[in-house]
């Protein structure tokens, strides 16, 4: 999976400064860093133009430092995005290997409880059509391999599903 990082900065300096010109109130600039082959580069998020004055760095941490050094003030923290969908990612769910590759860690969930047997039967038929994807307590539809029992000893990773798991009394759990 490819990821990008974005943050907002203000006041160019150093390598990015325009000689002989100073803004009294510098504009905010959203900067995005991205990986190309084995190096990380920076670009303006609004235009997509690469910032050539900042050469490639071997890691995203080094590139973040290079960008921070080129501005007077960092207005927002770095946020991780999926490069394909441009959607923000929860950094706690993303793992990075030593080579700098990223993967999303799957959360375990608990299944949704149904109020009537008819609802449960309908859900099972729907799951058969959707290749074993079941609805969970948090409202997502996930594959059966990511579902844990509400009565099991191991809690789910999903915070919303964990609340549903905690509603089962410890004495009612499977031993």
HELIX and SHEET records of a PDB file:
HELIX    1   1 UNK A   14  UNK A   16  5                                   3    
HELIX    2   2 UNK A   60  UNK A   69  1                                  10    
HELIX    3   3 UNK A   91  UNK A   93  5                                   3    
HELIX    4   4 UNK A  117  UNK A  129  1                                  13    
HELIX    5   5 UNK A  144  UNK A  146  5                                   3    
HELIX    6   6 UNK A  159  UNK A  166  1                                   8    
HELIX    7   7 UNK A  170  UNK A  172  5                                   3    
SHEET    1   A 4 UNK A  39  UNK A  44  0                                        
SHEET    2   A 4 UNK A  28  UNK A  36 -1                                        
SHEET    3   A 4 UNK A   3  UNK A  12 -1                                        
SHEET    4   A 4 UNK A  71  UNK A  74 -1                                        
SHEET    1   B 4 UNK A  39  UNK A  44  0                                        
SHEET    2   B 4 UNK A  28  UNK A  36 -1                                        
SHEET    3   B 4 UNK A   3  UNK A  12 -1                                        
SHEET    4   B 4 UNK A  79  UNK A  82 -1                                        
SHEET    1   C 2 UNK A  94  UNK A  96  0                                        
SHEET    2   C 2 UNK A 102  UNK A 104 -1                                        
SHEET    1   D 2 UNK A 109  UNK A 110  0                                        
SHEET    2   D 2 UNK A 147  UNK A 148  1                                        
SHEET    1   E 2 UNK A 133  UNK A 135  0                                        
SHEET    2   E 2 UNK A 141  UNK A 143 -1                                        
END                                                                             
